[in-house]
């Protein structure tokens, strides 16, 4: 599942970067979402895979805090990017004549920057909430199931949900894969 997540999201990022027709706000946000999905999955799953291989559940306090910081950071960023993507679609549908004026490249970059900055500030608020909540109020088994769904399944499905039903992305992927196939044949 981890490999599917990384490869699917990397393919989406490469398709957006290499196809000039996909240099629009919607695909810019999708590429950023794919990057964040790779990061959020890598934050937890890599350590989990090492623990499974080593038959160990140990993690140092410093590693735990670092992992928790990056997990919350990327999870919050994921949510804010989804909000920005919803705003982009709102503008495209409700104000189509003003779309290119409102969603210009500077505005898109600013929206992504605001997402990153907001998540950093909200991280500290959520961390305080985690430390103030009662540990006995949560079931560890249901929490583990929910975290696997959130950290592995959702990022794995996002490239399929947001892009593979899109003919522009499918066309860009065909071109990208065709170019890679030609490079392999020539070498």
N, C-alpha and C positions, 0 to 999 in steps of 0.2 A: 504494500500500500504506500509505503514511503517513497519508493522509486517511482511509482505511478504519479504521485503528487508532485515530485520534483520535476520529472520529465514532462508531464502535462503542462505545468506552469511555465517551465522553461521554453517549451515549444510556443506557447502563447506569447511570451515576451519576445522571442526571436521573430515570430510572425509580425508582431506590431512594429518592431524596430526595422525589419528589412523591407516591408511593403509600404511604399509611400502613400498608398490609398488609405492606409490605416492610421495615418498621422492626424487623428482627430481627437477631440477631448474624450469621447467615450472610450476609445481604445487606449488612450494615454492612461485613463483611470483603471481600465482593465489590466494593463501591464503592471501598474503599481500594485493592484490587488494581488496579482499573481506573485509578484516579488514578496509581498508581505505574507502570503500563504506559504511560500517556501520557507521563509524565516520562522514563522510561528510553528510550523511542523518540525523544522530542524532544531528548534530550541528544546523541545521535549523528547522527540522520538530518537534522536541520536544517542542521548544518554540512556534512554530505555533500551535501545538495541545493545549498547555496550554492557549494560547490567544483565541483560538476558544471556549474552555471550559469556560473561564472566561469572554467571550464577551468583550475582551479588545485588543487594538492594542499597548498598551504602552510597552516600553522597555527603561531601563535606558541607559544613554550614555555609561557607563562602560560595561554593558552587550552587547550593540550593537557593541562596539569596540572588545570585546572578541569574540563574535560570528563571526564577520567579519574576525578576525585574523584566527580562526580555520577553517572557511569556505575556505578562500584562501589557507591556509596551506594544507588542505586535498585535495582540488581541484587540486592544483599544484602537489601534491604527486601522485594523481590518474593519471595525465597526464604523469609524469615521469616513473611511473611503467609500463604504456602501452608502452612507448618507450623501456624500458628495456626488456619487454616481446617480443617486435618486434625484438630486437637484439638477444635474446635467440633463436627465431625461425629462424632468418637469419643464425646464426652460425650452428644450427642443420641441415639446408637444404644445405647451401653452403659449409660448412666445417665439414661434419659428422665424419670424422676420427679424427679430433681434438676437437670434441665437449666436451668430458669429461675432456680434458686438459684445454680448455678455460673456460668452465662453471663449474668449481669445486666449492665446498661449500664456500670456502673463497671468491672467485670471486663473487658469488651470494650475499653473505652477504655484501660485499663491494659495489656492485651495488645498493642494497637497501639503505645502509647508505648514499651513494652519493645522491640518490634521496631525502632522508630526508633533508640533509644539503643544497642541491641546492634549494629546495623549501623554506626553511627558508630564504635564502638570496634573492631569487626572490620575496618573499612576500613583502619585503620592497620596491622593485622597483615598483611592481604593486600597492601597497598602494599609493605611490606618484602619479602614473598615475590616480588613481581614484580621488584623491583630486584635481588634476590639470584639469580634464575634466569638461566640462560644464554640469551642471545638467539639463538644459533645452533641451539638444540635444537628450535625451533619452525618449522614451515613457514608462510610468510606467506600463501600461497594458501589452505591449509586453515583457518588462523586467520581469514581474511577471510570465508570461507563460513560458518564457525561463528558469527562475530559477527553476520552478517546474519540468520541464522536466529534467534539469541537476541534481537537488538535490534529486529527488524522483524516477522518471521513469528509468533513466539510471542505478543507483545503484541497483534498483529492478530487472532489466533485465540482468545485468551482470552475475549472477550465472547461469542463463538459457542459455545465449549466449555462455559463455566460457566453460561450464562444462556438462550440462545435455545431450548434444549430444555426449559426450565423454563416451565410454563404460567403461573405467577405473574408472571414477568418479561414474558412475551409479552402478558399481559393489561394490565400496567402500561404497556408500550410502546404498545399500542393506545389506551389512554386518553390517554397523553401526546401521541401523534401526533394523535389526535382533537381535543384541546384546542388544539394548535398550528394545526391546519387551521381550526378555528372562529375563532381570532384573526385569521388571514390573511383569511378571508372577511368578517369584520366590519370590517376596516380598509381 
